[in-house]
Amino acid sequence: MESLTTNTDVRLTVTRCFRTLKSSTDSSDIITALRTLHSYLDEGPESTATSAERAEFRKTHYSSALQLLVSNIQADWLHQLTAAQRTELWDGLFLAGPPEQALLVLMDAIGELRPTSNLDHVVNITEKFLQRRRLAELLCSYCLEAAPSDSPQLRETLLGRISALPDITANKLQLNNRALFLPQQYYPLLATEMLTALERTCQALRGSVLAVMAPRLSACTCSDMVWQRVCWKLLENVPQRWMESVLTGLVQAVSGPDALGRIIGNLVLTNKKAQFVITHKLLLLQYKYETRVLRIILGYLAADRDRRPLLIQVLRSVSQAWANSSAVKHTPLEQQLYVSKALLLSVSLLKDSEIQELRSELLQCMLSGMQTHLDSNVVRIRRMGMVIGEYLSSRMDINGTKLKFEYDQDEETRELLSLLAPGACDEPEAEPVNRADGPEETAETAESAQNASQTTSGAQALKTDPDSDLDSDDELTPYDMSGDQEISKASPPHYLRDCLEILISSEDPVRVELALQAAESLVRKNSFAAREISVQMSKVLLHMDDKYNINGFLYLRQATMVALTVADCIPVTHYLTTEFYSLNYSLRQRLDILEVLALAAQELSKPVTEKKAASISSATTAELTPYPGDSPVHWRNVVEKRIQSKTKRLTKKAAQPVTKATPNRYAPVAGHFFFPLLKNYDKPQVTFDLLGSDHLVLGRLIHTLGLFMHLAVNAPIAAQMGCALLDFVWAVRYHADQMVRRGVLFAVCSVFLSMPSQNLLVDISDQLFETRSWLADVAEGDPDADCRSLAVQSLVLLDKSLKKQLQDPQAPTVET
């Protein structure tokens, strides 16, 4: 009866919507009717239709709704909808419902409509249908359903439409056919969708079977030896070609290592394939599993005396993989994190006696692995090395000393440290089958808990109020001293030369701190005085150390050096770029030079009207400005903003207020920032080898040069800078360090964004083909995800620039 009521309600609602779409001219009524039809396709929490109503609509009314839309494709109300409404409400109905019904209606419409804009509209929807992987959903729906719900004739028609789609579209569209509908593209896409459907089917079957069996088997084997023997015998007889699938699904479905041990027993000792999957493939070759799977596998190996040798074998192989320098450079960060977790869990499960036996191997792993990780330019890799180095040294207890590093904890480091907490490997076990808690036990437990709570509260009352009758001064309100400030005997300098003298000669920590706090504002207030001592003060600040432990020292020093570079650009820039390649500078000082130059160039490139007032934040809140090279997100933001600014959108916008034109202070001096840093990079010195071991500075240098190139857009010297930058980065495009490769790709993006398109075609035409091939290789095969993303963006920018230039009839060519 309830089903009949549901069917009737859906039929009445759909009929009203159909009547509105056929006869109404009110756009609001049309939109309401379309949204009502959409509500039967939405499956989210915001859906207003019940599951029974949605099923009835999909089964009975969906095809009729699509056919009605196609028959009214010339109606006035369709053209009254905005583009967004048409995409959401009209097109969306074809892309959200049962894919087999949508495909049949679309193919029939293509065959019936005449060559008009209406046909183009239906073709566009069909193209979206294929691009959104709806074919895979269609095939999966037939693979996963228990019994076919349609007729054999309908399935035969559907197969004919799918297989003959290129022929149908070619006959109808002829020369206007879409590339996706051609056999060269459509049939490979169809093959891919078929494989996707098969993979989803296998995963669904494997997951559903083991998800049901594993908890039940765990409960049955908890206290019954017969069940354990049956499970062991069952898994021993699994064919070798299926062993990996069974074990992979089982370790994800069981509740803990003890449950896995009860179900598979010592299978890893008697079956070589099972041993390979458990001890090697799931730990070293695959890294898509959760940390819980690692805990279950390693806990299973450690739980039995006969299996513990395999745990030691796993530890050796994992430690070798973690310390391998080639693996650190060429494997994804996610896999390195996965291996690091496996190493921490393996060591945490070893006994002290086993640690002493493996002490020499662990020490070698720690020393070589930490050196490899700490030499990396990637902050995440360095933090992994620090966390694991600290733990290994604490377990080995070398001469009573333990390593201790200073690093900022992020989500990854906290996750690694959580693995070392006591009980981190404990997993809740399944309850026995026949176990049940009676109401008497529950009542007794609740009563005891209540009594304990009352006892505790009474004890706390006695503890907090030992003598309530005595007089006390606790009721007096304390005086608020939060706004008080310590009165300093020294006063901040008011003149820039006084500030410089204090930084050079004073030994008073208070005076030095006050001078640093006042330096930036003094430079910005009096640019004339700053130009007189700019180079000298920059030299003092560059060589200055934080010997008084001043709060915010690095930020204050950097801000003052940036202000000096902006105030007296050419002399200070010449000094800093010259000192970058000089002898007897630490890597930190060379990185400071690059940071100051980058921040100064960014400030100079902004309009003067956007210049912020000179102000120095308090020393308690001051922090070092983070270098953008540490964050790939910054690189993508820079590139994305430029891509968005170069993208044309055919929409009407509200009138923008006219902004006053201001001169670009960076364009005339861009060469002073850029070209001196390209000198002497290939000349190794006693304390500095840019193309050798100092690849950290190399990556920062390339990124800084790319930033200079990015800021030089529309500058007369941009073409010359672009050619020089491409020549420089071309020699290191295959560098082993991923941060250097990221810098190279960011520099290439900057060249394609800032260099005029006509210069791309004329000045570097000989390199374009090879550059495009290299970018395609990186986009497809580089192990670093950020490198692949930057390569794709570079290809898009290059293609846009070349297409724009080739379509311009007045553009100069190589011959001219």
N, C-alpha and C positions, 0 to 999 in steps of 0.2 A: 504494500500500500504506500509506504514511504517512497519507494522507488518510482511508483506511478505519479505521485505528487511532484517529485523532483523533475521528472521528464516533462510534465505539463507546464510547470513554472518556467523551465528553460525555453520550451517551445513558444510560450506566449511572449516572453521577453524578446526572444530573437525575432519573432514575427513583427512586433512593434518596431524594432530597429530596422528591419527590412522595409517596412512601410514608410518609415521616416526617410530612409536613404533614397527611396524611389520617388517620393512625392514632395517632400519638404524643400523649401528654399531658404529656410532660416539656418545660417551657419552654426549658431549655437546648438540647435537641435541636432544637426549633423554631427557635430563634434561629440555631443553627449551619446549619440547612438554608437559612434565608432568606439568611444571609450568603454561603453557597456560591452561591446563585442570583445574588446581587449581584456576585460576583466575575467573572461572565461579562459584566457590563455596564461594569465599571470599566476605563478605558483609561489610567489613570495609571501611573507607575512602580511603584506598590505593588500593582498587579494581579497575582494569582497565575496567571491563565489566559493562555494564548498567544493570539496574534491569530487563529490558525486555530480555536481552541476558541471564542473569542468570536464569530467569524463564524458558526460552526455553530449556536451557541445562539440567536443572533438570528434566523437563518433558519428553524430547525426547531422550537425549543422555547419561544421567548419567548411566543407567543400562548397555548400550552397552560399555561404557568406563570401567566399572568394570569387565564385562565379558571378555573384551580384555586383561585386566591386568592378570586375572586368567589364561587365555589360554596361555599367554606368561610368566608364572611364571618360566619356565625353560630357558628363554632366557639369553644369555650371558650378555646383557647390565644390567640386574637386579643385577647380581652378581658383576658388575663393580662399582656399586654405593657404596658409603660409608654407614656405619650403620646409620649415621645421615640423609643422603639423602634418604635412603630407608624408614626410619621412617617418614620423612616429606612428601616426594612426593608419595611414593607407598602406605604406610599404611594410610597416611592422607586422601587420596581420599575416603577410605572406612569409615572414621570417621567424615567427614565434610559435606557430602551430605544428601539427603533425607534418613532417617534411614530405612524406609520400603524396599526401593530398595536395600540398602546395605545388610540388613539382609538376604533377599532372595538369593542374589548372594553368600554370604558367606555360607549359609546352602547348596546350590547346590554344591559349590566347595568342602565342606567337604564330601559330598556324592560321588563325582566323583573322587577325587584325591586318589592316592595310598599312603600307609603309608611311606612317605619320609619326608625329611626336608621341602619340599614345603607344605605338609599337616600341619606340625607343624607351619609353618609361618601363614597359614590361620587360624589355631586354635588360635594362639596368638592374631591375629587381632580380632577374635570373642570374645575372653576374654576381650580385651580392650573395645570392643563395649559395653559389659555389665557393665564393671566397670565405664565407663564414663557416665552412666545414659542415654544412647541412647534409651533404651526401653521406658523411660518416655517421651522423645521427640517424639517418634513414636506414642505413644498413645495420647499425647496432640495434635499432628497434625490432628488426626482424630476427636478429640473432638471439636476442635475450628474451623474447616473449615465449611463453610456454606453448601456446598453440596459435596458429595463424588466425587472425580475426577477420580477414577479408577472403574474397573468393579466389580460386586459381586463375580465373580470367583477368581479375584486376592485377594480380601479381605478374601475369604474363604481359599485360599492357605496360605496367611500370618498368619491367625489365627492358621492354622494347624502347621506351622513351629514354631510359638511362643510357643504353648502349648506342642509340641512334641520335643522340643530342647533337653531335657535330653535323650530321647530314641534315637534320631538320633546320637548324639555324642557318647553315650554308645555303640551302635552297630558298629560304625565306629572305635572308638579309643580303645574300650575294656579296657584292663588293663592300658592303657596310658591316660585315661580320666582325665580331669581337675576337681579339687574340686568344682569350681564354677558351673560346668555343672551338678553336682549331684542333684537329686531332693531335698535333705535336704537343699541345699543352693539356688538353682535356683528358686524354687517356692516361698519361702519367699521374695526373691528379686523381683520376678514378682508382688507379692501382694503389695510390697512397691511402685513399679513404678506405679501401677494402682492407688493407693491412691494419689501419687504425681500428676498424671495427672488430677484426679478429683479435687484436691485442686487448681491447676493452672486454671482449667476451671472455677471453682466457683469464684476465685479471678478476673479473666478476665471479667466475666459477671458482677460481682458486681461493679468493677471499671469502666468499660465502661458505664454502665447504669447511675451510679451516677455522673460520670464525665461529662456526657452530660446534665443530668437533673438539677444538683445543680446550675450551673451558670445561667441557663435559669430561674429557679424558683426564684433565688435571684433577678434577674432583674425584673421579673414580679411582685413580691411582694413588690418591693421597694416603690411604690406609689399607689398600687391598693389593697384596702381592700378585694375585692371579691376574688382575687387570694390568699390572706393570709388565708381567711376562707376555701377555697378549699383545700389548702395544709394542714391546721390543721386537717380537716376532713379526708383527705387521710391518714395521719399518725396515727390518732386515730383508724382507721380500719385495720391497719397492724396486722396480727396475732402475738401472743406473741412469738411463736418460731422463728419468723423472725425479731423481733424488734431489737435484738442486731446487726445483720448483717446490717440492714438498717441504724441505728444510727452510727455505726462504720464507714461505708462508707461515710455517710453524713458529719460528722465532719471533715473528711479529704478532702472533695470536696468543701465545702463552702469557701467563701473568708474571712469571719470574724464572730465575735460573733453576730453582728446585723443581718447578713444574716441568721445565724442559728436560731435566735429568730423569724424572720419573717416567716421562713419555718415551724418550729415545734411548735411555740407558747409556751404555758405553759404545754406541754406534760409531763414534769417531775413531775408536780403536780397531774396529773390525772392518770398516768400509772405507776404502781410500777416497772415493768420491765424496763421501760425507765429511771426511777429514779435510779435504781440500776446500770444500765450501765453507765449513765452519771456521777453520783456522787461517784461511788465506783470502778467499774471494770476498766474503762479507766484511772483511776488515781492511784489506788493502786495495782491492780492485774496484769496489763499489763504495760510494759515500753518500747515498741518498737516504739512508735509514736514520731514525731518531736515535738519540743517546740511549734510550731505554733498550734498544736492540743490542747495543754494545755491552751494556751492563748484563743483559741476559746471557749473551754468548760467553763473555769472559768469566762471569760468575759460574756458569755451567762447567767450564774447564777447571775452575779452581775448587769446585765443591767436592771432587772425588780424588782420592790419592792416586789412582791409576791414570787420571786425566791431567794431573798437574804438570807432568813433563811437556804436554802439549801447550800449557800456559807459558812455560818458559820458552818453548820454541816460538810461540806467538810474540813474546816480548822481544826476542832477538830480531825477528823479522820486522816488527813495527819500529823498534829503535833504529835499525839500519835505514828504513824508509824515512824516518823523521830527520835523521842526520844527513841524508843524502843532499848534497848541494845542488845537484841537477834537478832533483825533485822539487826542492824549494823554489827554484827559478822557473820551472816549466809546468807545474801542476796548478790547478785552480786553488784559490784560497779556501774554498769550502772543503776540498779533499784534505788539505793540510790541517785544517781544524779538526776534521774527522779522525785523522791519524793521531793528532795530539791528544784527543780524548781517549783513544784506544791505548796510547802509551801511559797516560796518567792512571787509567783504570787498571791496566796490567800491573804496574808497579805497586799500586795500592793493595792489590790482592796477594802480593808476595809476602812470605814470612821473613823475619830478620835473618834467619840462617840462609835462606835462599838469596837474599840481597847480598850477603857477604860472599857467597859463592860466585855471584855474577858481578861483583864489585868492579873488576877491571873492565868488563864490557860496558857496564853502565857509565863508568867514568869516561871511557873513550867516546861513548855516545853523547854524553853531556858536553864534553869539551868541543868536539867537532860540530855537533848540532847547534850548540849555542853560538859558536862563531859564525856559522852559516846564517842563523836567524838574525843575529844582531848586526850583521853586515848588510842586511836587506834594507832597501829604501822604504818598504811598506811598513807602516806603523803596526798594523795588525800582526804581521809576521814577527816583528821584534817583540811584541808583547807575548806572543805564544812562547817564544824562546825564553823570555824572562820567567814566566810562570812555571814552565817545566823545569828550567834550570834550578829555580828555588826549591822545588819539590824533590828533585833527584838529589840535590846536595843535602837536604834535610834527612832523606832516607839513608843515604850512604854514610853520613856523619863523618866526613873527612877531617880527622884531627880536631873534632869538636867545633869546626867552623861551618857556617851555613851561608850560602849566598843570599843577598838581599838587594833587590832592585827597586828603584823608584819609578812607578808608572801609574798613569791614570787608569782606573778601572772602568771598563765599558761592559757592555752586555756579554761579549765573548769571554773576557777575562773572568767575570763573575761566574759564568757558566763553568769554565774550567776549574775555578776554585771550589765551586759547589760539589764537584765530583770527589773532592778530597774530604768532604765532611763525613763524620762518622754516620754510618747507616745510609750513605748515599746509594749503595747498591741494593739495599733491601727493597723487595717488591711485595705487594700484598698477595698472599696465596689464596687459592680457591678454597672454599669451605668444603668439608666432606659432605657426601651426598645425603647421609641420613642424620646429619646434625641439625638440631633445632633448639632454640632457646625457649624455655617455657615461661609462662607469665609469672610464676612464683619467683624464678630467678631474676626476671626483669624488675619485679617489684622490690625484691631485696636489694638489688643493686641501686635502684633509685633512692630507697630509704637510707642506705649507708652513705650515698653521696650527699643526701640532704643533711644527715647528721654531721658529716665531715665539714660541710660548708658552714653549718652553725658553729661548730667548734672553732673553725678557723676565724670566722668573723668575730667571735667572742675574744679569741686571743689577740686579734688585731686591735679590738677596742681597748683591752687592758694595756696593750703596748703603746698605743697612741695617746692614751689619757691616763697616765699613772697616778696623777693627783689633781683631779679637776677642782678640788675645793680651794687650792692655794691660789693666791694672787699672782698674776703674771703680767709682764709687759708686752705680751704677744699682740694685744689689741691695738698697740700704738702703730699708726700708719708710717711706714718708712719714707724718708724724703727721697724724691725722685732725682737721681743724679745721672740719669742716662744721657742728658744733654751736655754734661760738663766736658770741657776740653782741657787737656794738659797745657799749661802755659809754658811756652818755650822761651828760653833766654835769648836765643838767636832769632834774627829777623831775616826774611827772605831778601835776596838781592833785588835791586830795582834797576840795575844797569847790566847790559849784556857782558861788558868787559869784566865787571865785578864777578859775575857768574862764572866766566871762564877762569879767572884767577882762583876762585874757590875750588873749582874742579881740578885745577892743576896742582895747587900747593897745599890746600887745607887738609888737615888730618882729623878735623872734628866731624864725626858722623852726622850730627844734626845739621851743620851748615852745608855739608855735601848733599844731604837729602833735600833740604830747602832749595838749594841751587838747581838740582835736577828737576824739581817740581815747577820751578819758575822759568826754566830755560825755554821751553817751547813757546810760551806766551810772550816772552821778551823778544824772541826771534820774529814772531808774526806781527808784533806791534811796531817794531822798528826795523824794517827791512834794510834801511840804509846802513845802520850799525852792523846788522848781520852780515852784509856783503863784505865789510872790512875784515872780519875775523872768521868767515864761514869755513874756509879750508882748515884753518888752525883748530877751530872748535870741533869740526868733523873728525880730525885726526885724534884729538883728545878723547872724544866719545867712543871712537872705534876701538881704541886701545884700553878703555876703562874697564875695570873689573868690579864686581859686586863684593868688595872686601868688607863692607859694613852691613851686609845682609839687609839692604833697603827694600821695603815692600814695593812691588811694582817696578823694580829697577829696569828690567828689560824693556818694559813698555815705555817708561819715561825716556830712556836713552834712544830707543827707536823713534819715538814721536819727535824728539828734538832733531835728530839727524834728517828725518823727512822734511821737517820745516826748513832746515838749512838748505837742503837740496832744492826745494821749491823757491826759496828766497834768492838764492844765487846759483842758478841751475848749472850753467856750463862749467865754472871752475870746480864746484863740488863734484859734479858728475865725472869730470876728467880725473879728479883725484881718486874717487872710489873705483872707477873702472881700471885705472892704472894699478891700484893696490890689490885688486882682485887676483892678478897673476904674479904679485911680488912674492919674495921669499919670506919665510919665518912668520907666516900667518896660519892660525889654526883653521880647521874646517868650519868651526862655528863662526869665526870672523868673516870668512868668505861667504857663508850663507847669510850673515847679517848684511853684508854689502848688497847682495841680490835682493833681499827683502826691502831694504831702504829704497833702492832704485825702483823696484816694482811699485811700492806705495807712492813714491813721489811722482812717477809717471802717471799713475791713476788720478792723482789729485790735479796734476797739470792738465789732464785731458778733460776735466769737468769744467763747465762754465763758471766764471767767477761769481755769478749770482748765487750758485749753489754751494759756495764755499762756506763751510760751517765756521761759526765764531770760535776763536781760539779759547779753548778751555781745557783744563787739566782735571781729570777726575781724581778723587782722593786716593791716596796710596793704598788704602785698604781694599779698594775695589779695582785697582788697576791691574791689568793682566797683559801678558805678551800677546800682541796681535798674531793670530795663528797664520802660518804660512799657507797660502792656497794650494801649494803643490802637494800637501798632505792629504787633501780631500779631492777625490775625483769628481765629487758632486759640483765643486766650484767650477771645474773645467767645463762640465756639461752645461751648467747654468750660463756661462759666458757664451758658449757656442749656440745654445738654444735661443738666447736673447737676440743674438745677431741674426740667426736664421729667421726668427719671427719678424724682426725689423725689415728683412729683405723680402718677406712674403706679401704679395698683394692680395687683398681681400675686397671683393666687389660688394660692399655693404655700405649703407648710408649711416654716417655717424653724426652726432650732434656737433655743432660748430665749436671748434677748439679755440681757446683764447690765443691771440697772437703773441708769441714769445719774442723777446728782443734778442737779436743776433749778438753773440759775443765771440771774441777771437779765441781760437784754440791755442792755448799756450804750449801745448805739447808738440804740435806739428813742426814748428821751426827748429826744435831741439831734439827731435826723435833720433836723428843720426848720432848725436852725442851719447845717448843712452845705449844705442844698439851696436854700432860698428866696433867700438873699442873692445867689447866683450867677445868679438869673434877673432881677436888676435891672440896668438900664442897658445891656443887651446891644445895644439898637438905637440907642445914642447914640454916634456916632463921635467920637473924640477926636483930638488932634494926633498922638499916637504910637500910636494903637490904633484899628483899624476892624474890629470883629468880623464884621460882615456884608459886608465888602468884601474887601480883599486879604488879611486875616489869617485865611484859612479853615483854616489849620493849627490855630490855637488854637480855632476854632469846633468842629472835629471832636473835639478832645480834651475841650472843655467838655461837649459833648453826651454823649460816652461817660462822662465822670465823673458827670454827672447821672443817666444810666441806671444806673450802678453804685450811686449813692446810693439810687435807687428799688429796685433789686434787693435791697439789704441791708435795706430798710425793710419787708420782708414781715412781716405780722402786727402791724405798728406801727399805733397809732390814727390816725396822720397819713398813712398810705399812700394812702388814697383821695384826699385833697386834693393830695398830691404827684403822683399819677398824672394827675389832671385838668390840673394846671398844666404838667406835662411834655409832655403831648400837645398842649396849646395852643402851647407854645414850639416844638416840633419841626415842627409842621404847616406853619409858614411857610417852612421850609427843606427840605422833603421832596424837592423837585426840584432840589436844589443840583447844580451842575456837577461838583464835586469828589466823587470816589467815597468818600473817607474820611469826608466829612461825611454822605453817604448811609448809609454803614455805621453811623455813630454814631446816626443817626436810627432806623434799623431795630433796632439793639441797644436803644435806649431804648424803642421800642414793645414789643419782646419783654419787657423788664423790667416795663413797665406791665401787660401781660397776665399775667405770672407773679406779680407781687406785689400787684396791686390786687384786692380781693375781687370775686368774680364778680357779686354783687348790685349793687355800685357800678358795674360796667361797664355793666350793663343800665339802670340808673337815671340815673347822673350824666352819661354820655356817649352816651346812646342816639341823639342826633341825629347824632353823628359816626361811628357804627359802620358804617353802610352805605357811606359814602364812604371810610372807612378800609379796609374790606375790598376795595372796588374798586381802590383805590390799591395795596394789597399784592398783589393778583392781577396788576395791570399790571407791578409791579416783578418779581415772580416769573417772569413770562414774558418780559419784554423788556429788563431792565437789562443793560448790557454787562459788569458786574462779577459774577463768579461768587459771591463772598461775599455781595453784596447779594441776589442771587436766593435763596441758601440761607437767609439770615436772614428774607427775606420769606415763604418757605414755612413756616419754623418759627413765624413770627408768626401766619400763617393757621391753623395747627394749634392753637396755643394759644388763639386767639380762638374758634374753633369749639368747642373743648372747654369753655371757660368758659361760652359761651352755651348749649351743650347741657345742661350741668350745671344752670344756673340755670333754664332753661325746663322741665326735668323735675322741679324741686323744687316741689311744690304749695304749700309755705308760703313761697316766696320772694316778696319784695315786687315789685310791678310799677310801671310808670311812672305809672299812675293813682293807686296808693296813695301 
